[in-house]
Amino acid sequence: MSISVDVATRRDSFDVDAAFEAAAGETVALLGPNGSGKSTLVATIAGLLPPVRGRIELEGSLLDDAGSRTHVPPERRPVGVVFQDLLLFPHLSALENVAFPLRARGVARFEAHRRALGLLERFDVGQRAHARPAQLSGGEAQRVALARALVAEPKLLLLDEPLSALDVGARTRIRDLLREELRRFPGVRIIVTHDPVEATTLADRLILLEGGRITDVGTPDEIRARPRTRYAADLVGVNAFRGRLDRLEDGSGAIVTDGGRIVVAWPEWYERGDVIGVLRPPDVTLSTELPMGSARNVLRGVVRSVAIDGQRARVRLATSPELIAEITAGSVERLGLRDGVETWASFKAVEVDVHPL
């Protein structure tokens, strides 16, 4: 069982052109910044927005084929969807909401309610079966929406920003529930999100969408090792320098980016073409004075932000090119780092891993 998506679609004046595959038993996270086209692609897979080109195939059955004008309507697709705003029917109880997909397929009321109640009880909201959506908490409503998506035993589970509307406490609890249900679900699982924590804790593989185009595909570790865009690098928490590689007189190299130049050890495999250099934030040293060590890369800039998490801190710098450093929270205090403070950043050429694009 698998899904194959290769479509071009349009909403208003925005175009999305994307191709990917996902297998049964695999959880794929579709990530992208706001306005990247995630919701447009979700609407196309769900059948709400027919593609202008291409096809969608699920377990060998065509859902869409623009060439032959095949388009299976949403209610006939074996797809369970949890939309970002849930879309629970306000006039129906939680039980009736969950039973609705079964009733729409002709399942008898008693059987539909029996199966719906079983899922609600499994998700620990059975006691809220007769409450309407307006009477449910955010976490309860999310559980009802997930139960409704699963009740008809779909072949594809499509979750659109499933945790975005929840507070921190509810988000943690629902994430744990989702992780368990995704393991249990035998079909294809696609999570649409902009949250890297949500993606890396729930998904086996990431698909990055930027400006309506897929820019990177891989496991979190694969993307962390070789991010192809600045967005991908920010997502996995590393520095990435993409550009032309020039040979220097001393035998080292320089990656020439739009924002500046980074000295690197010359990769013996290099023949031609652009490259990307990856630098771990802990390998960046910060100081308030010009460093006098052996580091080949010394950049000066102001602090853009400081984010402290426990004993570690991530410092974003407006250097050329821009950098992220990771230091101890104590070093932040010792160096007096805060927004707008000018500082020096340094790192060695050998600490930049260079990869072909």
C-alpha positions in Angstrom: 0.0 0.0 0.0 1.4 3.4 -1.0 0.5 6.8 -2.3 2.1 8.5 -5.3 1.6 12.2 -5.8 2.8 14.1 -8.9 0.6 17.1 -9.4 0.5 20.8 -10.3 -2.3 22.6 -8.6 -3.4 26.2 -8.2 -5.3 28.2 -5.6 -6.1 31.8 -6.5 -2.8 33.0 -8.0 -0.5 30.6 -6.1 0.9 27.5 -7.9 2.1 24.3 -6.3 4.1 21.7 -8.2 5.0 18.7 -6.1 5.9 15.0 -6.5 6.5 12.5 -3.8 5.7 8.9 -2.6 5.0 7.4 0.8 4.6 3.8 1.8 2.2 2.1 4.2 3.6 1.9 7.7 5.6 5.1 7.1 4.9 8.5 8.6 5.8 11.4 6.4 5.9 15.0 7.5 5.2 17.7 5.0 6.8 20.8 6.3 7.1 24.4 5.1 6.9 28.0 6.2 3.6 29.9 6.1 2.6 30.4 2.5 4.6 27.5 1.1 1.6 25.7 -0.3 1.1 23.0 2.3 -2.7 23.7 2.7 -3.1 23.8 -1.1 -1.4 20.4 -1.4 -3.5 19.0 1.4 -6.7 20.2 -0.3 -5.6 18.5 -3.5 -4.8 15.1 -1.9 -8.1 15.3 0.0 -10.0 15.8 -3.2 -11.2 19.4 -2.4 -9.1 21.0 -5.2 -8.6 19.1 -8.5 -5.1 19.3 -9.9 -4.4 21.2 -13.2 -1.8 18.6 -14.1 -0.6 15.2 -13.0 -2.1 12.4 -11.0 -2.6 11.0 -7.5 -2.6 7.2 -7.0 -3.4 5.4 -3.7 -2.8 1.7 -3.4 -3.0 1.3 -7.2 -6.3 3.2 -7.6 -6.4 6.6 -9.4 -7.8 9.4 -7.2 -6.9 12.1 -9.7 -5.6 12.2 -13.3 -5.8 15.5 -15.0 -5.1 14.0 -18.4 -8.1 11.7 -18.3 -10.1 14.1 -16.1 -10.4 11.4 -13.5 -11.4 13.0 -10.1 -12.7 10.9 -7.2 -14.8 13.3 -5.0 -13.7 13.7 -1.4 -16.5 11.6 0.2 -15.5 8.6 -1.9 -11.8 8.7 -1.2 -10.4 6.2 1.3 -8.8 9.1 3.1 -9.2 10.2 6.8 -8.5 13.8 7.2 -8.0 16.0 10.3 -8.0 19.6 9.2 -6.3 22.4 11.0 -9.6 23.9 12.1 -11.0 20.4 12.7 -14.3 21.2 10.9 -16.5 19.3 13.4 -20.2 19.7 12.7 -21.4 22.1 15.3 -25.0 20.8 15.5 -23.9 17.2 16.0 -22.6 15.5 19.2 -19.1 14.1 19.4 -20.6 10.6 18.9 -22.6 11.7 15.8 -19.5 13.5 14.4 -17.4 10.4 14.6 -20.2 8.2 13.3 -20.8 10.5 10.3 -18.4 9.0 7.8 -19.9 5.5 8.5 -23.5 6.8 8.2 -22.5 8.5 4.9 -21.4 5.1 3.6 -24.7 3.4 4.5 -23.7 1.8 7.8 -26.6 1.3 10.1 -27.0 3.8 12.9 -26.5 1.3 15.7 -23.4 -0.1 14.2 -22.0 3.3 13.3 -22.5 4.6 16.9 -21.0 1.4 18.4 -17.8 1.8 16.4 -17.7 5.5 17.0 -18.1 5.1 20.8 -15.4 2.5 20.8 -12.9 5.0 19.3 -14.0 7.8 21.6 -13.4 5.5 24.6 -10.0 4.5 23.2 -9.1 8.1 23.0 -10.4 8.7 26.6 -13.3 11.0 25.5 -16.1 8.4 25.7 -17.7 10.4 28.6 -18.0 13.4 26.2 -19.9 11.4 23.5 -23.0 13.5 23.8 -21.3 16.9 24.0 -21.4 19.2 21.1 -18.1 20.7 19.7 -18.7 24.1 21.4 -18.7 22.2 24.8 -15.4 20.4 24.2 -12.0 21.6 25.2 -9.3 22.0 22.5 -7.8 18.6 23.4 -11.1 16.9 23.5 -12.1 18.3 20.1 -8.8 17.2 18.6 -9.4 13.6 19.9 -12.9 13.6 18.4 -11.6 14.8 15.0 -8.9 12.1 15.0 -11.5 9.5 15.9 -13.7 10.7 13.0 -10.7 10.4 10.6 -10.0 6.8 11.7 -13.5 5.4 12.1 -14.0 4.3 8.5 -10.6 2.5 8.4 -9.1 4.7 5.6 -6.0 3.8 3.6 -4.5 7.2 4.0 -4.5 9.3 7.2 -3.9 13.0 6.5 -3.3 15.3 9.4 -3.2 19.0 8.7 -1.4 21.0 11.5 -3.0 18.6 14.1 -1.5 20.4 17.1 -1.4 24.0 16.1 -4.5 25.1 17.9 -3.7 23.5 21.3 -2.1 25.0 24.3 1.3 23.6 25.5 -0.1 21.1 28.0 -2.7 19.7 25.6 -0.2 19.7 22.7 2.1 17.3 24.7 -0.7 14.9 25.5 -2.1 14.9 22.0 1.3 14.4 20.5 1.8 11.3 22.7 -1.7 10.0 21.5 -0.8 10.7 17.9 2.5 8.9 18.2 0.7 5.8 19.5 -2.1 5.9 16.8 0.3 6.5 14.0 2.2 3.3 15.1 -1.1 1.4 15.2 -2.5 2.7 11.8 -1.5 0.3 9.0 -1.9 2.6 6.0 -0.1 5.7 4.7 0.4 8.5 7.2 1.0 12.2 6.2 1.4 15.0 8.8 1.4 18.6 7.5 3.1 20.9 9.9 5.5 23.9 10.3 6.7 22.7 13.7 10.1 20.9 13.6 9.6 19.3 17.0 6.3 17.8 15.9 7.8 16.6 12.6 10.9 15.0 14.0 9.2 13.3 16.9 6.3 11.9 14.8 7.7 11.3 11.3 10.1 8.8 9.7 10.8 11.1 6.8 10.5 14.8 6.0 9.4 16.5 2.8 10.2 20.2 2.7 8.0 22.5 0.7 9.0 26.1 -0.1 7.4 28.5 -2.5 5.2 25.7 -3.9 8.1 23.4 -4.7 9.7 20.5 -2.8 13.2 21.5 -1.9 14.4 18.6 0.3 13.4 15.0 1.2 15.0 12.7 3.8 15.1 11.5 7.3 15.8 14.1 10.0 19.4 12.9 10.2 19.9 13.0 6.5 18.6 16.6 6.2 20.6 17.6 9.3 23.7 16.3 7.5 23.0 17.9 4.2 20.4 20.6 4.3 19.8 22.0 0.8 18.3 25.3 1.7 18.5 27.9 4.5 15.0 26.9 5.6 16.1 23.3 5.9 19.2 24.3 7.9 17.1 26.4 10.3 14.6 23.6 10.6 17.2 21.1 11.8 19.3 23.6 13.7 22.5 23.9 11.7 24.3 26.5 9.6 24.3 26.0 5.9 26.3 27.9 3.3 25.3 27.3 -0.3 27.3 28.7 -3.2 30.3 28.5 -5.6 33.5 26.8 -4.4 36.7 28.5 -5.3 40.2 27.2 -4.8 42.5 29.4 -2.7 46.3 29.7 -3.2 47.1 27.8 0.0 45.1 24.8 -1.2 42.0 25.4 0.9 38.7 26.4 -0.6 36.1 29.2 -0.2 32.4 28.9 -0.5 31.2 32.1 -2.1 27.5 32.7 -1.0 25.2 35.6 -1.6 25.9 36.8 1.9 29.7 36.4 2.1 32.6 34.0 1.9 33.4 30.9 4.1 36.8 29.2 4.1 36.7 25.4 4.0 39.1 22.5 3.7 39.3 21.6 0.0 37.2 18.4 -0.7 39.2 16.0 -2.9 36.0 14.7 -4.5 35.1 18.1 -6.0 35.0 18.5 -9.8 32.5 21.3 -10.5 29.2 22.9 -9.5 27.8 24.5 -6.5 28.2 23.0 -3.0 26.7 23.4 0.4 28.8 23.6 3.6 27.3 22.5 6.9 28.5 23.9 10.3 27.3 22.8 13.7 26.3 25.7 16.0 28.4 24.4 18.9 31.5 24.7 16.6 31.1 28.5 16.5 33.1 30.4 19.1 31.9 33.8 20.3 34.0 36.6 21.8 33.7 40.4 22.5 37.1 41.1 21.0 38.8 40.1 17.7 40.0 36.5 18.2 43.7 35.8 17.8 43.6 32.0 17.3 44.1 29.9 14.2 40.5 29.9 13.0 40.3 30.7 9.2 36.8 32.2 9.6 36.3 35.3 11.7 33.1 37.2 11.3 31.8 40.3 13.0 28.1 41.2 13.5 25.4 42.1 16.0 23.3 39.7 18.0 19.8 39.2 16.5 18.3 36.9 19.2 19.3 34.8 22.1 17.2 31.7 22.9 18.0 30.0 26.2 16.9 26.4 26.8 18.1 25.0 30.1 21.9 25.3 30.3 22.3 25.9 26.5 21.7 29.0 24.4 21.3 29.5 20.7 22.6 32.9 19.5 21.6 34.2 16.1 24.1 36.6 14.6 23.7 39.2 11.8 27.1 38.4 10.3 27.9 37.9 6.6 26.8 35.2 6.0 24.4 34.9 9.0 25.3 32.4 11.7 23.8 30.5 14.6 26.1 29.7 17.6 25.3 27.4 20.5 27.0 28.2 23.8 26.3 27.8 27.5 23.8 30.0 29.2 26.6 31.0 31.5 28.7 32.3 28.5 25.7 34.4 27.4 25.8 36.1 30.8 29.6 36.4 30.9 29.8 37.9 27.4 26.8 40.2 28.0 25.1 38.9 24.9 21.7 40.4 24.1 19.9 41.8 21.0 21.9 44.5 19.3 25.3 43.7 21.0 28.2 43.5 18.6 30.3 40.4 18.8 32.9 38.3 17.0 32.3 34.7 15.7 35.0 32.3 14.7 35.3 28.7 13.5 37.9 26.6 11.7 37.8 25.6 8.0 37.8 21.9 8.9 34.7 22.2 10.9 32.6 22.9 7.8 31.4 19.7 6.1 31.2 20.3 2.4 28.7 18.3 0.2 27.7 18.5 -3.5 24.3 19.8 -4.4 
